[in-house]
Amino acid sequence: MTISEIRDILKQETVEKTVLEEIMADERKGVRQLVDAYIRRLNRESAERFRVEDMYEPESSFYKKGLEYVAGIDEVGRGPLAGPVTVAAVILKPHFFIAGLNDSKKVAPRRREEIAKKIHETAVDISIVSLSPEEIDMRNIYAATMEAMYRAVRNLKIQPQAVIVDAMPLHFPVPSLSLVHGDAKSASVAAASIVAKVHRDHLMDEYDKVYPGYGFSQNKGYGTAEHIEAIRTLGITPIHRKSFEPVKSMVNGTYL
């Protein structure tokens, strides 16, 4: 085999045992370098599998009791001055491996898109709920987030047998677990975190087209200096939260 052929073979996810043995016995320097790189890749992939499997520890406490459908719930968008609060509920297949699965804040945007696509393709069920700025202003952000979480669970086509939520005291007719930093500790909550983040980011990208000049595709509605200056210059849009400062003071005419 040529070194180019060996390079292509070692890029594959699986390599036949006999072929790999032949490559491993090849003493050419270029082949040795390819083999070393291949082994490093396998080690990285193995470490990633162990990391993701560790994230199934909360789910496993339910799996061991015969509860297969465990929903993870997480939200995104509690802090912005504009746009909805978005909640996702996700039921993953038990111990299903998704490379890169993690708290959405720890995953780069392009990688989040890839992981969200994988979750949508493989999850047992997914539900996404967004509550509008009007509902947030009417209820307050904490109550709106809780309501969105309850709706997300109710909207699942497959009702969960257990629920894991990221640090919110919710009550369900099934066993539930509230985890501080659950999006970094639970596979299903991490999946919900990523799905919710990607969904809301897409919404804010669309709002950026409807309301240009506020930078919604970059700031996602958060109160950056540029965003606040745009509000001063362009005014308040229908997607701004009028109960949030400094928007509230701007509406009341008391903002300095």
N, C-alpha and C positions, 0 to 999 in steps of 0.2 A: 504493500500500500504506500502511496505517496503521502508526504506530510500534509498536503492539502486535503486529501481524502480522510486522513486521520482527524484533522481539525474538524471537518464536517461531521464525522461520526461522533466525536466527543461533545459536540454541541447538542446532540440529541438528548431527550429526557431519559431514555433507557438505552443501554448498549448491551448487545448479546454477550453472554459470559465468555464464549470462545473467542469472539472478536476482541473483547477487552483484554483477555489473557495474552493474545497475540500482540496487541499494542503495548501492554505492560512489559513484555519481553524485549521490545525494540530498544536498542541501545543508542540510536541516533540522538544527538543533542537536541534537535528541534522537537523530536517526539517526546523526549524526557520533559521538556518545558511544557508541552501541551498536556502531558499526563499530570504534572504538578498543578497546572491551572485547573484541570478537571477535578482533581482531588480537593483543591481549595473550594471549588464551587460546590461539590458534594457536602463538604463540611459546613458551608454557609447555609445550604438548603436544609441540612439536618438540624442545625441550631435553630433555624426559623421554624421548623416543624415543632420542635420542643417548646419554643416560646409560645406559639399559637396554641398548642395543646394545653399549656399551663393556664391559658385564658379560659379554658373550659372547666376549670375547677369549680366555680359557682354552679354552672349548669350540671356538673356531674353529681352534685349533692341531690339534685332532683332526678337525674337519670337513674341513679341507684335505687330510687323508690318506684321505678317504673313509669315516671313522668317524662314522656319523650318530647312533648311540645312545650318548650320553654321559650317564652317571649322576652326579648331584651328591649327596653324602652330608653330612649334618650332624646334630648331636645337640643335645638340650636336657635340662637337669635333672641335670647332673653335681654341682652344688653343694648342692642342697637336703638338709634333714634327713629329709624324708619324700617318698614317692612314687617312681615309677619313673624310670629314665633312658630317654629316648625318642629313637630315631633314625629319620630318613626318608631314603629314596633316591628321587630324582626324575629321570626322563628327560624333558626338554622337547623340543618340536619345534625344530629349528635356527632360531635368530634370532627365535623367536616373541615378540612384544611383550606384556608384562604390565605395565601401568601400576602404579607404586609398588613394583615388585619390588626388594627390598633385604634386608640383614641384618635378621632379625626384631626385633632389639633397637632398631632405628631406625624401626620402624613402629608406629604407635598400635594398640592392641588391636582396635578396630572395623575399622580398615583391614586389619589382618592377617586378620581373618575373611573380608573381601571378597576379598583376594588369594588366600587358601587355597582358597576356593570356585572361583575362576577357574583355579587350578592343577589342582585335581581335575577340572574340566570339560575341560581342554585338554591336559594332559600326555600324553605317549606311555605312560608307566607310572609308578606310585607304589607304594612299599612302606613300611610303618611298623612298627617293632618297638619294644616296650617291655619292659625287663627289670625284674623286681620288686625290691623292697628286699632280699628274701631272697637273690636271685642277686647283688645288689651286695655284700651282706655276705660272701657266700661267696667271690666272685672278687676283690674290691676294685673301686672305681669305674672305674679306668682300664681294667682288663681287661674289665669288664662292658660298658663303652662300645665297646671294640674288637669284642667278640663281637656286640653289637647291630648294629654297622655291617656286619660280615660277613653276619649273618643277613638284614639288610635288602636287601643286594645279591642274596643267594641267592633271596630271596622274590620278586624282580621276575619278572613273567611274560615280559617281553622282556629277555633277558640283554644287558647293556651291552657295547659294543665298546671303551669306555674309561670311566675313573672319575676323578672329581675329588672330593677329600675335604678337609674343613676341618681342616688341621694335625694329622693323625694318620698315622703311618707304616704304612699298610696295604699288603698285597701281594696282587695279583690276577693271574690268568692273562692279563689284558688290560692295555694301557698305562694307567698311573695317574699322577695328579699330586696332591701334597699342598701345599695353599696355606695359609699363615698368613693369618688373617682372610679365608679363602675365601668366607665368607658375604657379604662386602662386595665381593668381586672377581669372583665367578663367578655367572652367572645361575642355573645348576642347583643350586649349593650354597645360594644365597639362597632358592631355591624350597623346597629341603629344610629349611632353617632355619625358614621360615614354616610349612610343613606340620607339622613336628615340634612346634613351639611351640604351635600351635593345638590339635593333637591332645592334647598333654600337659595344656594348660590345661583342656580339657574334662574330662579324667580327674580332675584335681584339684578341679574344680567338683563332680563327682559324689562324690568322697571327702568333700567338705565336708558333704554331706548325710548321709553314713554316720557321719562322726565330727565332729559339730558342736562348736564351741567353740575349734577350733584356727586358724580363719581360713584354711583351705586355699584357698578361692576367691579370697582376696586375696593371700596370701603364696606360694601355689603350692608350699608345703612348705619354703620358705627359712627360715633361722633368724632371723626378726625377734624383737625383744624380746617382743612379744605372744605369738608362737608358743612361745618358750621358757618364758614364764610359764605358758602353757596346759599345757605338758608337766608342769611342776612341780605344777600344780593338778589336772589331769585324768589324768595318767599317760601312758604310751607306748602308741601304737596299733599294730596290726599293719603299718601302712604306714611306720612310722618305721625309719630305717636305724640298726641297733644298732652298726654299726662307725664311725659318725660322732659326733664330739663336738659338743655335750655329752651326746647321747643315750647314748653308750657309758658315760660316767661315771655317768650316772643309773641305767643298768642294773646297773652294778657297785656302786652305792651309794657312790661316791667323789666325787660332784659336790657342791661346796660352794655 
